[in-house]
Amino acid sequence: MDIKLIFEISREGRKGHVLPKLDIKQKSINELISTTYLRNSSADLPQVPENEIMRHYVNLSVLNHNVDKSFYPLGSCTMKYNPKINEQLSALSGFTQLHPGQPEETSQGALQLMYELQQSLLEITGFSAITLQPSAGAQGELVGLLLVKKYHESKNRKRTIILVPDSAHGTNPASARLAGFTIRTIPSGLDGTVDLIKLKESLTEDVAGIMLTNPSTLGIFEHQIAEIREMMDSIDALMYMDGANMNALFGIVRPGDMGFDVIHLNLHKSFSTPHGGGGPGSGPVAVNNKLKSFLPVPIVTKTGDNYSLDYSLNETIGKVSGYFGNFALMVRAYVYIRMIGKDGFRKIAEHSIVNANYIKSGLKDTYELGFDSNTMHEFVLSAEKQKMRGAKALDIAKRLLDFGIHPPTVYFPLIVKEAMMIEPTETESKEMLDRFIEVMKEIDTDIDKNLQKILDAPHTTPVGRLDEVGAARNLDINYFLKKS
Ligand SMILES: *Cc1c(COP(=O)(O)O)cnc(C)c1O
């Protein structure tokens, strides 16, 4: 496909609008705006008619794979379908024209939405207080860990260690480090859950808490929560739950009831707001009473029928975001929650679990399984057998693109060799799951019949196999343009 720049399509005098003849006297721009503010020469803007603009951007929009185009089983990322009603309602002018500096009296609707979103998220997670400010899951982790830090400081003790299982999401150790902690890694046992004996050995008086991704990045439910809670209580350490995978637990269990002290959610995963390409995101952090008074300010509160911003938490860790966080994402998540309703949430979790298990059983005779127990919303395959026959996980991932399917997450988690982490989400039909299973089997068969085709894949995408190491090491795009 020959895609030109918008400036290359541009032709002098072409325009995207047709206006009726003026029925008032025409004024020149100099009569309306002082020349001090006018440019000396006109701006270099593309001149393109509306239909060509549409075609240009529609064609660009399908160059990259996206969730509106086809299946996107990218493990840990929850690329579920983003309902368009979320977009329509977040685009209402009452929301988009609102200024965050506006007085509370004229922002009651927005504050009510934030308040009700807070209440819904608290009910879903089983906690007692929440901040909507963090702008990503990872920022939520940082905030949660700063709360943990503050908790120990408020008790006048220095705790420097955060325990992180090796099946945790990669952001967990990074956030703990950023919050000033040292990371102590806890290995997984044979079934992929935390090894309790190793955990016990790691418990020292300087441990501040543990960060559990639950379900873990292996898609496995950490079922030994009560035992872990008991161990943490023995040294008054706290329990952080990475709740980015909350879509697997909706309506089935609540992390607050399970004994966690703090959680972050990813509105841009579990709650269907769009994501990818670096943002925007929203990672609310919910806590129990131990950490309530340290939350970032302001919190949205309600007195009678009046909603207001409460800055009065005197032990607060401060502000963590400009104004109140990514409001437009809150609108989308709120619409989603109201649309799904209470009973719907449990169905989301059940379907996300059934879909993952369906693909797992369809592929387990062809590919090796990372771990076979307790599969929740995602699972990990290993391409070890395929690698021995010539095609690595990366090759299989690239070949999937030729079938119009986004690859799974590969080479993560690190504890599974040739890992392919598959998360179908609840929004896919049985036909789509069947198609994926079929394609994965076809690629496996092709290893023995047509290996080179897999090694050279992808063949049908706008660009072929990229030099990914070069791209990571050499951030100069001109380098690649020159090379191609
Ligand atoms: C995506 C994810 C994160 C990080 O969220 P971001 O919004 O990308 O920062 C953290 N933990 C888990 C388990 C995740 O899946």
The ligand as an SDF file (V2000), in Angstrom:
LIG
                    3D

 15 15  0  0  0  0  0  0  0  0999 V2000
   -0.7040   -3.5890   32.6400 C   0  0  0  0  0  0  0  0  0  0  0  0
   -0.3140   -4.0230   33.9740 C   0  0  0  0  0  0  0  0  0  0  0  0
    0.3520   -3.1380   34.8320 C   0  0  0  0  0  0  0  0  0  0  0  0
    0.8130   -1.7640   34.4350 C   0  0  0  0  0  0  0  0  0  0  0  0
   -0.2190   -0.9130   34.0260 O   0  0  0  0  0  0  0  0  0  0  0  0
    0.1320    0.3670   33.1140 P   0  0  0  0  0  0  0  0  0  0  0  0
   -1.1390    1.1250   33.0480 O   0  0  0  0  0  0  0  0  0  0  0  0
    0.5890   -0.1590   31.8030 O   0  0  0  0  0  0  0  0  0  0  0  0
    1.2070    1.1360   33.8150 O   0  0  0  0  0  0  0  0  0  0  0  0
    0.6390   -3.6020   36.0850 C   0  0  0  0  0  0  0  0  0  0  0  0
    0.3380   -4.8500   36.4730 N   0  0  0  0  0  0  0  0  0  0  0  0
   -0.3000   -5.7250   35.6660 C   0  0  0  0  0  0  0  0  0  0  0  0
   -0.6310   -7.1150   36.1670 C   0  0  0  0  0  0  0  0  0  0  0  0
   -0.6470   -5.3470   34.3850 C   0  0  0  0  0  0  0  0  0  0  0  0
   -1.2570   -6.2290   33.5850 O   0  0  0  0  0  0  0  0  0  0  0  0
  1  2  1  0
  2  3  1  0
  2 14  2  0
  3  4  1  0
  3 10  2  0
  4  5  1  0
  5  6  1  0
  6  7  2  0
  6  8  1  0
  6  9  1  0
 10 11  1  0
 11 12  2  0
 12 13  1  0
 12 14  1  0
 14 15  1  0
M  END
$$$$
